[in-house]
Amino acid sequence: MNSPSKAYSLFKQIHASPGMKYLNRRKLRAFTFNIFMGNYTELKKAYELVENPKVGFDLMTKYRHTAGIQAHMEVMRLFHNFLASAKSLVDHTRAFVDEHYINSSFKQSYDQKIQADFAKDPLVKFVQDLRNYMIHRGLPNGSMTIQIKKIDGTNAQDLSTTVSINRDKLLEWSKWTQLSRTYLESSDEDLKISKIGNDYGQKVLAFYEWFDKRLEKHHEQDLIAFELLQKEYEIAEKQENTQRENT
């Protein structure tokens, strides 16, 4: 029985290597992040369209009443998806770290980062609690509004349109955590969905940029070894192909 070729042995080593296992885990973890990013991007496009003064004003005229209602409903639908995917991303990331890095230096760095940037942040807790509100109570009361203000010292007017949710109605719910209640009580009566989306979305993007860089640093030696195996495999495969062609 013929023994496996060097190229085949290297191929098996590559697929069993810590570097390959890390790359496969990274690919799987990216699915949840991509779901969140897709929902965030779609929500952002929707509320930016409504907040375009020309478009928003047009949607709020009596001639475009039906289109205005549809635009409002679409923002709320996408906001629902954004909140759901935000919580999924938090839970899946925590499970990922606990499963693969429980006693590692990366886990220590991760825990420190969470404590510093998320654990005591009123916005973060509000988004998580709002997702629970949405599940147990339904979508928060939302409205599409137009605001016209005179620009000081001129005859011009500033027009703004937005979709917002009502703070006072939300405060009737008794299950807000203290951080969430702090966020609500310090907010305007009408909470712009665009502000919630932008503030939370940018915070998540910054965190996962750190997360990926820190995780790659943690696997730096694994990736170096993986690349060396790949190069060795390519050389062995080329040599074996040449031998087969000359026989």
N, C-alpha and C positions, 0 to 999 in steps of 0.2 A: 504493500500500500504506500503510495507516494505521500511524503510529508508535505504540509502546507508550504506554499511559497513564502518568501520573505515579505512580499507585498501584501499577501493575504493576512499574514500574522500582524503586520503593522496596521492594516485596515481594522482588524479586530481590536487592537490596542487603542486605536483612535476612538472607536465607538464606546470603549469601556473606560476611557480616561476621564478624570475629574473635570477637565476643561470642556469636553463634549457634553457631559452631564449638566454642567452649569449652563452651557449655551442652550440646551434643550429646555431646561427649567426657565430660563429667561424668555424664551419664545412663548412658552405656555403662559407665563405671568403677564406677558404683554397683551394678551387677549382682553383681560378685564380693564386694563388701562386704556386700550383702544376703544372699548365700549364707552367708557367715561368721556374720552376725548371726542368721540363722535357725537355724543349727546350734548356736550358742552359747545361744540362748534355749531351744531344745528340750532341750539337755543340762542347762541350769540347772534347768528345771522338773522333769526326771527325778531329778536328785540331791537337789533340795530335797524332793521327795516322799519319797524313801527316808530322808532325814535328819530328816523329821518323826517324832519319837519314837513316837507312837501308830501311825503307818502302818508305820514300819520294824520296830517290835517285832512287829506283827501279821504282817508278811511273813516273819519269821524263825521263827515257830512251826511246829511239825510239821504243823499243820492247813492252813497256807498255803504249804507247801513248793514246790509247782509255781508259784504266783504269785510267790514270792520269787525263784525261779530266773529267771523271765521278767523281773522287774523288774531284776535284776542284769544280765541279757543286754541289756536295753534301754539301760541306762546305758552299757554298754561299746560298744554299736552307735553310740550318739550321740557317744561320746567319739572313736571312730574317725572319724566324719564331721567333728567339730570339729577334730581334728588335720589332716585332709586339707585342709579349707577354710582353715585358718590358713596353711598353706604356700602354697596357691594365692593367697591374698590378698597375701602378701609378694611372690611372684614377679610377679603381675599389676601390682601397684602400681609395682614397680621398672621393669617394662617400659613402663608408661604414662608415667612420668617421663622415662625415657631416650628414648622416641619423640617426645614433644611438648615437652620442656623441657630438652634436653640442655645447652645453653649459656646458660641463663637464671639470673637471680638466685633464682628459685624452686628450681631444682636445687641451688644452693649451700645454701639454707636447709634443703632436704630432707635432703641429705647430712649436714649438721651435726646435725640432729635425730636421724637414725638413729644416728650415732656416739654422741651423748649419751645416748639413751634405750634403744637396742636392742643395739648392736654388742657391748657388754661385759656385758650382763645375763645371768646364768646361767639364769634362768627362761626367757627368750626362746629362748636356744640349746637348752635342754633340750626345749622344746616342738617345735622344728624337728627335733632329733635323734630325738625320740620318734616323730615321724611317719616318719622313715627306718627306725627300728627296727620299726615296725609293718608297713612295706612288706616288709622283708627277713626279719624273724623271725616276724611275726604279732602278734596283740594281746598286750599285756603281761599277765602273770598278775594277775588281779583277784579280789577277794573282797568279799562283803558281810558286815560284822561288826557285832556289838552290844557295847557296853561299858557296864558298870554300875559307878559309883563312889559311895562314900558321901560325902555332903557333910559336911565337917568341922564338928564341934560340933552336929550334928543327927542325928536318926534317919532323915532322908530320904536318898534315893538319886538320883543324876543318871544318866539313861539316854541314850545316844547311839548312833545307827546310821549307817553310812556305807558307801560303796563305795570301795575303795582298790586300789592296785597295789603290788606288793612291790618295795621298793628293792633288796634284795640280789640278787634274781633279775635285775633290770635291769642291775646292775653286772657281771654275768657277760659281758655283751656287750663286745667289745673296741673298738668303733668310736665310743664316746662322745667328743665333743670335750672339751677340758679344762674349759671353762665348764660343760658339762652334767654332767661328773663332779663338779665342785665343788658344783653344785646337789644332786645325788643324795647325796653324802657328808655334806652339811649338813642333809639332810631326815630325817624320822622313817622308821622301817622300813616303815611303811605310809603311802604317799603318798595322801592323799585326793584323789579326782578333783575334788571340789568346790573344793578349795583351788587346784589347778592351773587349773581352769576360771575361777574368779573372778579370780584374780590376773592371768592372761594376758588374759582378756576385758576387764577394766577398763583394762588397759594399752593394748590395741588401741583401745578406744573413745576414750580420752584422745588418742591419737595422731591418729586420724582426725578428731576435732573440730578439732585444730590444723591438720591437712592441708587440710581444706575451707576453713577461715577464711583460711589463708595463700594458698591458690590463688585464692580469690575476691578477695583483696586484690591479688594479682598481675594479675588481669584487671579491676581496678576501672574503668579508662578504657574498656576494651572493652565492659563492661556498660553504662556510661553512654551510650556512643555507640549501642549496641543499643537501649536504651530510647528515646532520642531518635528514632531511625529508626522505631520502632514507633509513636510518637505522631504523627510526620509522616505515616506511612502511613495511620493511622486517620483523620486529618483529610482527606487526599487522597481516600481511599475514600468517605468521607461526602459530600464535595463532588461527586464523580463520580456517586454514586448519586442525589443531588439533581438534578443536571443531566439525567440520564437520565429521571427522573420528570417533568421539566418540558418534555421535548421530545416 
